[in-house]
Amino acid sequence: MPTISSYYYDPQLRRQIESLLLPEIQMPGQYIGGEQGCVVKRAEEVRGRLCFAFPDTYTIGMSHYGLQLLYAIMNRQENWACERAFTPERDMENLLLRNQLPLYSLETFTPLDRFDVLAFSLQYELCFTNVLTMLSLGRIPIHSEERTMSHPLVIAGGPSVMNPEPMSPFIDLFVIGDGEESLPAVCNAWLEYKNAGTDRKTALLEMARRFPYVYVPRFYHVEMTAAGRAMRPRPLESGVPEFVRPAVIPDLNRFEPPTFPVLPLIESVHDRISIEIMRGCPGQCRFCQSTVQKSPIRTRTIDSIVESAKTACEKTGVRDVSLLSLSASDYPGFDELVQKLREKLTSLGISIAVPSLRVNHQLSEVMQSLTPERSSGITIAPEAARDEMRKRILKQVTNANLLDGCRSAFENGFSRVKLYFMCGLPLETGEDIDGIVELSEKIAFLGKSVTKHFPVVTASVSNFIPKPQTPFQWLGMQSREYFAEVHQKLRTAKHLKCVQVKYHGLETSLLEGLLCRGDRRMGHVIEKAWRNGARLDAWREHFRFDLWQNAVAETGINENQTLHEPYSLSEELPWGHIQTCRPVLFPRFLQSDSP
């Protein structure tokens, strides 16, 4: 490992941190760095420094494929060093504050305010307050307009920037779309302007003009309708694009998956080698934001996938490989891919997991290609329990396909099935809710008939949120009372002990909907909730809905209008300035009852 330059490395800070961690902090391994696979570069080797800031805990962030991929890509850049930081848990946050110590990178214990660029990955709306925590602990002004050229450029990408407005007061610029080429381009441009002595506002303006996938909120203004709704943001400066278009890399094979990823020092959510095999999805599901965001479809070659998986396992010693895609079984040549992976990996004791299987006529054949190995379960997302509802949401699934696939799974040694459903879908009826338990129990009886033992069947039910950039974006979310009634119905409906019905927390779903559908004013709510103590909202033990209720009340946001009232097709949407590769059209089956 290269020697750490004293310019980057503060030995006193490291000694202070390490002396405090062991006696006071739970899981101190998440704060000390030094993992296998981490990259440390000398000061004289690079011109720029980027810190990849993941706004969630280490155990979540270290399981994220995008972090590992972009970390490897940036560290392959000769002139850049990429390091990592995560949101500290409450005990660590309090320790840093009490001892007046900054949040730092794991590679070199460098305070966040000393980096050239700080890049956040916004994966989930309930992590928004974590961004403010990291900025504040990193000694960076939380508001974009308060920063000078002495502060890092604060950027953000990821699924939640499909509507960037709620976080626009805190982020200098958003990068829309794929990051493999756009992240290095943005970092290099910033360094160029910084070294030329350009002032911050001018540098940001030039980047907004230069990159079609960059959105700089300060150069857009938002007008309100007579009804009090925000219109789409419009440019304030000439040359700034009216619509921001996503960055798209046409060929995944140009960017090798990380073959020596950073291996976490403590147990993380996913301790396995992840290989992205396909980006995009052939499905047209109307509720799915990821399908729109990741279009168009691009695939890796079979040989590159097999070689990357084998190399990564040999280098790291990890014995589990996960094939990543929105729908892995839709990968062209999926059977050949699995066969070749087995030929190369099974003899080495390496298991293969496929976390996303499409429920179609091929599912039973796919199950014959897979074996339980270390995991005896399969995960399937039928989304709705009845064929009629699936037709409405364009989920190409039938119960016949689902049952055939589950039968094949049971015949091939699987004993657990996890099913993902949604409640609160458009035109939903009581039959759709009853069908969730009925279908789950039917699968349980099917397993009993095949194996003579009841399998474990888990129905995980989420509360439907009409997400931005999807065909349902014009609709409102169902009411609190509606979801509460559905949850009560699910609680009392099941009869088999082997069937478990779980549903997402109502208050977290309502907050997620509020944040993802909000306009620029939602930034005031986020800041107010954070200042009042909202932290790690995605974690049940930390989440306090009352802080958000108070913040909404204090800022005067119309929660019902933002979350529950639909938009007419003639109204502008707060996220209408962000474009997608796939056109988003209002569903025909709702047009007679259009909002």
N, C-alpha and C positions, 0 to 999 in steps of 0.2 A: 504494500500500500504506500502511495507517495507520502513524503513528509508534508505535514501541515504547516503552511507558512504562518508566522506570527501575525502577519497582516490580516489573515482571515480568522485566526484562532486565538481566542482569549482564554489562556489557561486558568486565569483567576476565576472567570465565570464558570468554567467547567468544574473547578474544584469546589466552588460554592454550591453548585447544583448537586454534585455527587455527594457532598457532605450532608446535604439536607434531605436527599431522596430516601435513603434507606430507613431512617427512623420515623419518617412522617408520611410517606406516600405509598399508596397501594399500587402494585405492579410497576415498580420503578424501571423495569426493563423497557418500557415504552418511551422513556425519556432520555436514554443514554446513547443511542446510535451504535455504530460499530458493527452492524449486522453483516453477515456474509452477503456479498453482492452490492453493497453500497459503494459509491464512487466518491473519492476525495481527490481533488485536484489542487496543485500548487498555485499560488497567486500568479507566478510568472508564466504559467501555462495558458491563462485565459484572459480575455478582455471584458467579459460580462459574467454576471452571476444572477442566476434565477433560483428562487425558492418556490417549489411546488407546495402550495398551502392547501391541505385537504381539510375542509371545515367539518370534521367529525373526529372521533377518537382514533387512535393508532390501530386498534383492532379492526375497525371498519376500513380505514383508509388503506392499510397494507393488504387488504383483500381485493382492492379495486384494480382491475386490469388496466384501465386507462392511465392511472398513475404510474404503474410499472412501465407501460409502453412509452409514454412521453418522457419519463425520467431517463430511459435508455436512449431515446432519440436525441434529447438535448445534450446528454453527456457524450454522445458521439460527435457533437459539434466541437471542433478543435478549440474554438474561441470562447466556449461557454462551460461553466460549471453549474450543474443542477443539483440542488439539495432539497430536503423535505422538512415540513413541519406539519403538525397535527393539532387539533383542538385539545388542550389539556382538560383532564377531568377536574371536577370542582376542587378537590384537595390540592392539586398541583397549581391551579389558578390562584387559589388563596395563598399558597406558599410563595409564588412569584410576587404577588402584590405585597405581602407582608414584609418580604425581604427586598423589595424594590429592585427586582431582577426582571429582565426582559424575556419575552418568548424568543426562542432561538431555533436554528436549524440543527438537525440531528447529526449531520456530517461533520460540522466544524464548530458547533456551538456559537454561531454567528447570530447576533440579534437581527430580527427581521428588517429593521429599518436600514441596515447596511447593504441590502441587496439592490441590484439594479431593477429587477422585476419581481413582483410577487404575484403568482398565478393561482387563482382559486378554481376548483372544480365544483360547480354547483349541481350536485346530484339529486338533491331533495330539498323541498321548500322549508321543511322544519329545521334545516341546518343554517338558515339565513342569519340567525343571531350569533352563530358560531363565527361567522366572518367578522362581525364587529368585535367579538372577544379577541380574536387573533390579531386584528389590526391594533386594538387598544393595548394589548399586552406586548405587541411588537413595537410600540411607541411610534405608530403611524397614525396621523389624523384620520378619523373614521369617515369624514366627508371629503369627497374628491376635490372640491374647490378650495379646500384649506391646505392642500399639499403644494410643495414647491419642487424644484428640480433636485433638491437634496433628498427627497423621499423616493422610494421605489415607485415604478409604474405599477398600479394595481389593476390586474385584468381578471376576467372570469369567463369560463366556458362551461359546457355541460348541458344536460337536459333542461334544467330550470331556466336557461337563458332563452328558451323559446318565447318567454315573456320576460324581458329583462327589466321592465319598468319598476317593480317593487324594490329592486336593489340598485337602481340607477343613482341614488345620491351617494353611494359608497364606492362604486367601481369606476375607475377612470375610463376603461373601454371594455366592451364585451367582444369576444371572438365567437362568431356563429359558425357552426358546422365542424368539420373534421379538423383536428389539431396537428396532425403529423407535419404538414407544411406550413400552416398558418402560424403556429406558435414560434418556430424559429424565425419566420419572416418578421413578425411583430417585434420579437426581442432584438433582432439585428437592426431594425429601423429605429427603435427607441435608443439603442446605443449610438447609432449614427447621429441622431439629433442631439443627444446628450453631449457627445464629444465635440459637436460643432458649437456648443454654447447656446443652443436654441432654448428659449424660455418654454415652460411647461405647456401653456395654453397653445402656443404656436405649434409645438411638436405634436400635441394631440390633434390639432386641426389638420395638420398635414397627413397624419396617419388615417384620420377619418376619410380624407379625400383619396388616399393612396390605395387603401384595401377595401374592396367591395364587401368583405365579410366582417368588417369592423364597425361596431356601433359605439359612438362616443356620446353619451346622453346630454352633456352640457351644450352641444351644438344643435339641439332639437328643442322645440317648445311644444307645449301641450295646451290646447284650448278645450273648454268645457262646453257641453251642450246645455240647452235650457233646462233639461231634466237633471243636470248635475253629473253627467257622465263624461269621462275623458274621451276625447277623440284620439286618433292615432297621432303620434309625435311627427312634427314636420321640421325640416332643416331651418336653421337660423343663418347659416353661412353658405355662400356660393361654393359649388363643387362638392358639397356633402351630399351623399346619395339620399334620395327620398325613401328608397327601400333598400334594406340590407339583405344581401343574398349569402347563403351558406357557402363556406369553403368545402370543396369536395375533392377527395383524392381518387383518381380513376382506377388505380391499381394497388390493391393491398399488398401484393407481393414485393413492392418496392421497400416496404417497411417490415423488417424481420421482427417477429414477436420476441420479447425479451427471453433469451435463452439462459441467462443467469440473473433472474429477478432478485431483488432484495428479499432476503428471508427474515421474517419477523422474529424477534427474540422472545416474544410471548405468543401464546395461542391466539390466532386471529380467527375471523369468521370462516374464512376459506383457506385452509392450509393445503394448497394444491397448485400444480402448474396449469395455468389457463392459457388456451390458445384460441384466438378469434379465428373462426374458419370462414365466416361470411358476415358482411355488413349489409343491412337492409333486410327486407322481408317481402316475399311475393304476396302475402296476405294484404287485404284491404280493410282490415278491421276498423270500424268507425270510431272506436273509443281510444285507439292506441296512438299515443304521441310519439313513441319510439319509432314506429314504422315510418312516419312522416319525417322525423328528424334524421334518420339514418339512410334515407333514400339517396341515390339509387342502389340497386343490388350489386355488390361486388364480392368476389370470392377469392380465397387463397387456393393455390394448387395443392393437390393431394400430397405430392412429394414434399413440398415445403412444410406442410402441416406435420407430416410424419417425422421429418428430419428435425424440425424445431422441437417437437415434443420429446423425441429421444435425446437430443442434445441437452435440453433443459433438465431432464431427469438424471442424466449422467453427471452433469455438473453440480447439481444441488442435492442429489440423494432423495428428492421427493418422489413418492411412489403413487401419486394420484394425478391424472390428467383430466381436465375438464374442457370440453369442446364448446366454445362460446358462440352464440348467435341468437338472434331473436327467435329463430325456429331452425334448430340444427338439422332436423331430419329433412328439411327442404334443400339442404346443400346438394348440388348436382353430384351424383356419384357417391352419395352418403354410404351406401353398403360397401362400396369398394374402399372408401376411406376407413371405415371401421375395421374391415378385414385386414388392411395393410397395417393399421395401428396395432392390431392384435398380433400380427406376425412379428412385428418389431419389438413390442413392449411386454406382451404377456409372459414370455419366458424370463423377463427381468423382474417379474413380480409387480408390474405396474398396472393399475386399474384405470379404466376409462369411464368417465361420467358424461352424460348428455343431459344437461339441466333443462333444456327447452325442446319438447317434442310436440310436433303438430298432430292434432287428432284428425286424421283423415283415413282414407281407405288403405294407406300404406302402414298405419301404425302397427298392426299385428305383425307385418313383415319386419318392421324395425325392431320390435321387441325380440324377434328371433335372432337378430344380429347382436343384441346386447346380453350380458350376463350379470348377475348381481354382484359378483366379486366382493368388494368390501362394503358395498351398499346394497341393501335388499329392497330399496324403494325406488319408485318412479314418480315423477312430478309431471302433471298434465294440467293444461289450462283450458277447460271447456268454456269458461266465463259465464255461461248461462246453462240452465238445466234442461231447457226445452228447445227443440229444433226450431220452433217458430221464432223465438226471441233471437236465436243465433242468426237466422236469416236477416233479421232487422239490423243487427249490428255488424253484418258481413263476416261473421266468424264461420269459416268453412268447416263446420263440425256437425256430425250427426251422432245421436246416441248409439246407433248401430256401430259406427266406426269406433266410438269410445269403448263400448262393451267388447267388441272384437279385440281391440288392442289390450284391454285389461285381461281378457282371457289368455291371450298369448303371453302376457307378462307373468301371470300366475303359472302357466305351463312351463315357463322358462326359469322359475325359481324365485321370482319376486314375491314379497309378502307384505309390502306396504305401498299404498297409493295415496299421493297427495293431490288434491284437486283444487284449483283456483276458480272461484266464482265471484260475481259482482251482484250487488243489489242496488236498487235505485236507478236502473236503466230506463230509457224512454219507453213509455206505454207498458211498463211492467204491471203484472197482475199478481193476485194471490197465488195462482197456479205456478207462476215462475218461482216464487219463494218456496212453496211446498215441494216443488220439484228438486230443489237442492238436496234436501234430506232424502227424498224418495230415490233419487239417482245414486246417492252415496250408499244407501243401504242395499240397493240393487247390486252394486259392484261388490259389496261385502258378501252377499249371498252367492254371487258368481264365484268369488274366490273360494268360498266354502265348498261349492260343488266341484271345483277343480282340485283342490289340495286337501280337502277334508278338514281344514282348519279355517277359521275366520281370519282374514287379513286385517291389518290396521288401515282404516280409511279415514283420512283427514280432509274435511271440507273447509277451506280457508276462504272466508267471504269478505271482500272489501267493499267499501262504500263508494259508489261510482261518482267520480268528479269529472264534469265536462272540461277537459283540458284545452288550453290554447293550442291552436294549429291542428285541431282534429275536426272532423265533420260535425261533432256535437258541441263545438265551442260556443255556438250561439245560444245553447240551452242553459237553464239555471240548474243548480244542484238541488236535489230533493231536500225537504225540511228536516230539521232535527227530530221532530215528532214522527215523521215517516220512518226514518231509520231506526228510531227507538222501538217502534212497533214491529218492524221487521226483525230486529234482534231478539225481541221477546218471543216472537213466533218461532225463530230458529232454536231458541233455548228449549222450548217445550215440545218440539216436533219429533225428535229422534227417539228410537226405541232400542237400538243395538248398542251394547257397550263398546264394541270394536269400532264404532263410528264416532269420530270426534268432529264437532262443528265449532270452528273458531271464527270470530269476526273482528275486524279492525276497530280500534277505539273510535267512538263517534266524535269526540272532541278533537282528536288529532286529525281526523278526516275533514272536519269542518274548517279547521285552521289551515290545512293544506289547500283546500279549495279557495279560501279567502286569499291566501298568499299567491297562489298560482294565477288567479283571475283578477288580481288587483291592478290598479294603475300606479302612476308615480307617487301618488299620495300615500300609498301603502308603506313607503319608506319611513314615514313619520311613525306609523304603528310599530314597525320593526324596531326602530330606535327606542321608542318609548318602552316597549316591552323589555328590551335588553337592559336599558338603564334601570328598570324596576326589578331586574333580577332574572329574566328569562335566560336560561342556559341549557344547552344540550336537549332541545325540545323533542328530538326524535327518540329520546330514551325515557321510558315510562317512569322511571324512578326520579327523573328530574323535571318532567313536564308539569307545568302549572298553567292550566287554562285560564285561571282567574287573572293572571298577569296580562294575558292577551285581551280578555274581555275589558279590563280596565283601560288598556291602551287604545282599543277601538273607541271606547266611550270618551276618553280624554281628547282624542284627535278628531272626533266628530265624523268618522268614516261611516257611511251608510252600508252597514254589513248586509242587510237584506238585498239592497240593489246590487252590490258587488257579487254576492254569492248565489242568490236565489232567483233574481229577476232575469228572464231571458233577454237577449238582444233581438231586435228586428233585423231582417236581412238588409235593410237600408242603412242601419247604423254602422258607424266605424267602431272597430275594436281597439282597445288600448295597445294591443300587440300587433296591430295591422301593418306596421312598418317592417316587421321581420317576415321575410319571405321563405318559402320552402321549395324543395326540388319537385315535390309532388303537389298538384293543385288540391286545395281543400274545398269540397263542395258540400252544401247542405243536403242531408239525406232526402231522397224522394219520398220515402214512406211517411215523412213528417211534414211534407210541404202543404198538405191540406189543413194541417193544424200548426202551421208555421208560427213562430213567436211574433 
